[in-house]
């Protein structure tokens, strides 16, 4: 099932296999970003973290992912959350 993406703030989409490959856990992100249940969502092989509020939150998250060994674009991707409210976007893994 596709996950809805917010147009009001950035979201980071992560391949679940990459997340698990480097040994990351939800608890790490909850501690670092103080996430609510709706800000860390998993559907199939895709993880969506966001919407990320705060000026540096997305940048800090990207740094954390890269320090963990994930590669931008190959393992995760950031969507700005900067589109009109009349447009609704959904994300799901295209499969391998």
Buried (B, 14 or more C-beta within 10 A) or exposed (E): EEBEBBBEBBBBBBBBEBBEEEEBEBEEBBEEBEBEEEBBBBBEBBBBBBBBBEEEBBEBBBEBBEEBEBEEEEBBBBBEBEBEEEEEBEBBBEEE
